[in-house]
Amino acid sequence: MERRRCTSCSERFGRSVVSVGLDVYDLNVFTGNLLFAIGRAIRRPAKVRWAAVFALAERAGLDAIPIVATTTFFIGAVVALLGANILSDFGAQVFVVDLIGIAVLREFNVVVTALLLAGRSASAFAAEIGAMKMKQEIDAMQVLGVDPFDALVLPRFMALLFITPLLTFVATLAGLAGGLVVTWGVLDLGPTLFLQRMIDDVGVMHFWVGLSKAPVLAGVIAAIGCRQGMEVGGDVESLGRGVTSAVVQAIFATILIDAIFALIYMKLDI
């Protein structure tokens, strides 16, 4: 009995190792194909499906502006409320502006934008490509000599790459507006003092630090969504697993990449 149990555990462990190995192999294959598609686009920009890129940028990016702005507005307001409650005990209410500026400009603007895109765009990319895979439309494209990476993956990758910095900028303005409203209403710090302290003490460097993460996060989120769509099989169950995996992996990747950037900038003293 004990021997059977050990054999079963070893078998499950072996299957898990094989599954992880195959997943890593598929990831490398997808990354290689995507890099080749990017190289072809750089070499021949006229071959890029620009109409699809702009349409996807509007759908995945511009349509997300209301939810991104609303979410970051309330996050900026919450940061201001927490800072006001804590710093008021030490008579340092004016430093709430610094807290809002650093938190919103460095972290919350790009992280919240990336998390919303992970739930909104990564799942949409996985569902769209996965549905085409189920209907064998991708196989038909390959028979006709059309590369699915050029027709489906690259436009989505470029659309998210172009639109995420814009969404991050909108999130920055909304987060600062939320903090301004709270500091003005609770601490009676007017807009003039808020903006002047933001310029003098916080500076523009924190904004560029946060914005530098946007293209990396956008590329990773788009790649994860498209890859999960390409991995969908011929049944609805695999489509559901692909969409779920796309969201979970994109959220995990966002948090991990942000932590890596934080460590790098800390080492560089930026």
C-alpha positions as CSV (number, residue, x, y, z in Angstrom):
1,M,0.0,0.0,0.0
2,E,2.8,2.4,1.0
3,R,4.7,1.5,-2.2
4,R,1.6,2.3,-4.4
5,R,1.3,5.6,-2.6
6,C,4.9,6.5,-3.3
7,T,4.6,5.4,-6.9
8,S,1.5,7.7,-7.3
9,C,3.3,10.6,-5.8
10,S,6.3,10.1,-8.0
11,E,4.1,9.8,-11.0
12,R,2.3,13.1,-10.2
13,F,5.6,14.8,-9.6
14,G,7.0,13.5,-12.9
15,R,3.9,14.7,-14.8
16,S,4.2,18.1,-13.2
17,V,7.8,18.4,-14.2
18,V,7.0,17.4,-17.8
19,S,4.1,19.8,-17.9
20,V,6.3,22.7,-16.7
21,G,9.0,21.8,-19.3
22,L,6.5,21.7,-22.1
23,D,5.1,25.0,-21.0
24,V,8.6,26.6,-21.0
25,Y,9.2,25.1,-24.4
26,D,6.0,26.6,-25.8
27,L,6.8,29.9,-24.3
28,N,10.2,30.0,-26.0
29,V,8.6,29.1,-29.3
30,F,6.0,31.8,-29.0
31,T,8.6,34.4,-28.0
32,G,10.8,33.5,-30.9
33,N,7.9,33.7,-33.4
34,L,6.9,37.1,-31.9
35,L,10.4,38.4,-32.1
36,F,10.6,37.3,-35.8
37,A,7.3,39.1,-36.4
38,I,8.6,42.3,-34.8
39,G,11.8,42.1,-36.8
40,R,9.8,41.7,-40.1
41,A,7.7,44.7,-39.0
42,I,10.8,46.9,-38.4
43,R,12.3,45.8,-41.7
44,R,9.1,46.4,-43.7
45,P,6.8,48.8,-41.9
46,A,4.5,48.9,-44.9
47,K,3.6,45.3,-44.3
48,V,2.1,46.0,-40.9
49,R,-1.7,45.9,-40.7
50,W,-1.9,49.5,-39.4
51,A,-5.7,49.6,-39.7
52,A,-6.0,46.7,-37.3
53,V,-3.4,48.3,-35.0
54,F,-5.3,51.5,-34.7
55,A,-8.7,49.7,-34.3
56,L,-7.3,47.5,-31.5
57,A,-5.6,50.6,-29.9
58,E,-9.0,52.3,-29.8
59,R,-10.8,49.3,-28.4
60,A,-8.2,48.1,-25.9
61,G,-6.9,51.5,-24.9
62,L,-9.1,54.5,-25.6
63,D,-12.3,52.8,-24.5
64,A,-10.5,52.0,-21.2
65,I,-9.9,55.6,-20.3
66,P,-13.1,56.1,-18.2
67,I,-12.4,53.1,-16.0
68,V,-8.7,53.9,-15.6
69,A,-9.3,57.5,-14.7
70,T,-12.1,56.7,-12.3
71,T,-10.0,54.0,-10.5
72,T,-6.9,56.0,-10.2
73,F,-8.9,59.1,-9.0
74,F,-10.2,57.2,-6.0
75,I,-6.9,55.5,-5.3
76,G,-5.3,59.0,-5.2
77,A,-8.1,60.1,-2.9
78,V,-7.6,57.1,-0.6
79,V,-3.8,57.7,-0.4
80,A,-4.5,61.4,0.5
81,L,-7.0,60.4,3.2
82,L,-4.5,57.9,4.8
83,G,-1.7,60.3,4.6
84,A,-3.8,63.1,6.1
85,N,-4.9,60.9,9.0
86,I,-1.4,59.7,9.8
87,L,0.6,62.8,9.2
88,S,-1.8,65.1,11.0
89,D,-0.8,63.4,14.3
90,F,2.7,64.8,13.7
91,G,1.7,68.2,12.4
92,A,3.2,67.4,9.0
93,Q,0.0,67.7,6.9
94,V,1.9,69.5,4.1
95,F,3.9,66.3,3.4
96,V,0.7,64.6,2.2
97,V,1.4,66.3,-1.2
98,D,4.8,64.6,-1.4
99,L,3.2,61.2,-0.5
100,I,0.5,61.6,-3.1
101,G,3.0,62.7,-5.8
102,I,5.5,59.9,-5.2
103,A,2.9,57.1,-4.8
104,V,0.9,58.1,-7.9
105,L,3.7,59.1,-10.2
106,R,6.0,56.1,-9.5
107,E,3.6,53.2,-8.8
108,F,-0.1,53.5,-8.8
109,N,-0.5,55.1,-12.2
110,V,1.2,52.4,-14.2
111,V,0.4,49.5,-11.9
112,V,-3.3,50.2,-11.8
113,T,-3.4,50.7,-15.6
114,A,-1.5,47.5,-16.2
115,L,-3.8,45.5,-13.8
116,L,-6.9,46.9,-15.5
117,L,-5.4,46.0,-18.9
118,A,-4.6,42.5,-17.6
119,G,-8.2,41.9,-16.8
120,R,-9.7,43.8,-19.8
121,S,-7.3,43.3,-22.7
122,A,-5.4,40.1,-22.0
123,S,-8.7,38.2,-21.5
124,A,-10.1,39.8,-24.7
125,F,-7.0,38.8,-26.7
126,A,-7.1,35.3,-25.4
127,A,-10.8,34.9,-26.1
128,E,-10.6,36.4,-29.6
129,I,-7.7,34.4,-30.8
130,G,-8.9,31.3,-28.9
131,A,-12.3,31.5,-30.6
132,M,-10.6,31.7,-34.0
133,K,-8.4,28.7,-33.1
134,M,-11.6,26.7,-32.1
135,K,-13.2,27.5,-35.5
136,Q,-10.0,26.5,-37.3
137,E,-9.7,30.0,-38.8
138,I,-6.0,30.1,-37.9
139,D,-5.4,26.9,-39.7
140,A,-7.2,28.3,-42.7
141,M,-4.9,31.4,-42.6
142,Q,-1.8,29.2,-42.5
143,V,-3.1,27.3,-45.5
144,L,-3.6,30.6,-47.4
145,G,0.0,31.5,-46.5
146,V,-0.9,34.2,-43.9
147,D,1.3,34.1,-40.8
148,P,-1.0,34.3,-37.7
149,F,1.7,36.2,-35.8
150,D,1.7,39.0,-38.5
151,A,-2.1,39.1,-38.7
152,L,-3.3,38.5,-35.1
153,V,-0.5,38.7,-32.5
154,L,1.6,41.6,-33.8
155,P,-1.3,44.2,-34.2
156,R,-2.4,43.4,-30.6
157,F,1.1,43.7,-29.3
158,M,1.7,47.0,-31.0
159,A,-1.7,48.4,-30.1
160,L,-1.1,47.8,-26.4
161,L,2.5,49.0,-26.7
162,F,1.4,52.4,-28.1
163,I,-1.7,53.0,-26.0
164,T,-0.4,52.1,-22.5
165,P,1.8,55.2,-22.0
166,L,-1.2,57.3,-22.9
167,L,-3.4,55.5,-20.4
168,T,-0.6,55.8,-17.8
169,F,-0.6,59.6,-18.3
170,V,-4.3,59.8,-17.9
171,A,-4.1,57.7,-14.7
172,T,-1.4,60.1,-13.4
173,L,-3.6,63.1,-13.9
174,A,-6.6,61.4,-12.4
175,G,-4.7,60.2,-9.4
176,L,-3.3,63.6,-8.7
177,A,-6.7,65.1,-9.1
178,G,-8.1,62.7,-6.5
179,G,-5.4,63.6,-4.1
180,L,-5.9,67.4,-4.8
181,V,-9.6,67.2,-4.0
182,V,-9.0,65.4,-0.7
183,T,-6.2,67.7,0.4
184,W,-8.2,70.7,-0.5
185,G,-11.3,69.6,1.3
186,V,-9.8,67.9,4.3
187,L,-6.5,69.8,5.0
188,D,-7.5,73.1,3.3
189,L,-4.4,73.0,1.1
190,G,-5.3,74.9,-2.1
191,P,-4.5,73.9,-5.6
192,T,-1.7,76.5,-5.9
193,L,0.2,75.1,-2.9
194,F,-0.5,71.5,-4.1
195,L,0.9,72.2,-7.6
196,Q,3.8,74.3,-6.3
197,R,4.9,71.7,-3.9
198,M,4.5,69.0,-6.5
199,I,6.8,70.8,-8.8
200,D,9.4,71.9,-6.2
201,D,9.6,68.8,-4.0
202,V,8.4,65.9,-6.0
203,G,9.7,66.8,-9.4
204,V,9.3,65.2,-12.8
205,M,11.8,62.3,-12.4
206,H,9.2,60.2,-10.5
207,F,6.8,60.5,-13.5
208,W,9.4,59.3,-16.0
209,V,10.3,56.4,-13.6
210,G,6.7,55.3,-13.6
211,L,6.2,55.9,-17.3
212,S,9.3,53.8,-18.2
213,K,7.5,50.7,-16.9
214,A,4.5,51.1,-19.2
215,P,5.9,49.7,-22.5
216,V,7.4,46.7,-20.7
217,L,4.2,45.9,-18.9
218,A,2.2,46.5,-22.1
219,G,4.3,44.1,-24.1
220,V,4.2,41.3,-21.5
221,I,0.4,41.6,-21.0
222,A,-0.3,41.5,-24.8
223,A,2.1,38.6,-25.3
224,I,0.5,36.6,-22.4
225,G,-3.0,37.2,-23.8
226,C,-2.1,36.3,-27.3
227,R,-0.1,33.2,-26.3
228,Q,-3.0,31.8,-24.2
229,G,-5.3,32.3,-27.2
230,M,-2.9,30.4,-29.5
231,E,-2.8,27.6,-27.0
232,V,-6.6,27.0,-27.0
233,G,-7.7,23.6,-28.3
234,G,-10.9,22.6,-30.0
235,D,-13.3,22.8,-27.0
236,V,-15.0,25.5,-25.0
237,E,-13.3,24.2,-21.8
238,S,-9.8,25.0,-23.1
239,L,-11.0,28.4,-24.1
240,G,-12.2,29.1,-20.6
241,R,-8.9,27.9,-19.2
242,G,-7.0,30.0,-21.6
243,V,-8.9,33.2,-20.7
244,T,-8.5,32.5,-17.0
245,S,-4.8,31.8,-17.3
246,A,-4.3,34.9,-19.4
247,V,-5.7,37.1,-16.6
248,V,-4.0,35.4,-13.8
249,Q,-0.6,35.3,-15.5
250,A,-0.9,38.9,-16.6
251,I,-1.6,40.1,-13.1
252,F,1.2,38.0,-11.6
253,A,3.6,39.3,-14.3
254,T,2.6,42.9,-13.6
255,I,3.3,42.6,-9.9
256,L,6.6,40.7,-10.5
257,I,7.9,43.2,-13.1
258,D,7.0,46.2,-11.0
259,A,8.9,44.6,-8.1
260,I,11.9,44.1,-10.3
261,F,11.8,47.7,-11.6
262,A,11.6,48.9,-7.9
263,L,14.7,46.9,-7.0
264,I,16.6,48.2,-10.1
265,Y,15.8,51.8,-9.4
266,M,16.6,51.4,-5.8
267,K,20.1,50.1,-6.7
268,L,20.5,53.0,-9.2
269,D,19.3,55.4,-6.5
270,I,16.6,56.9,-8.8
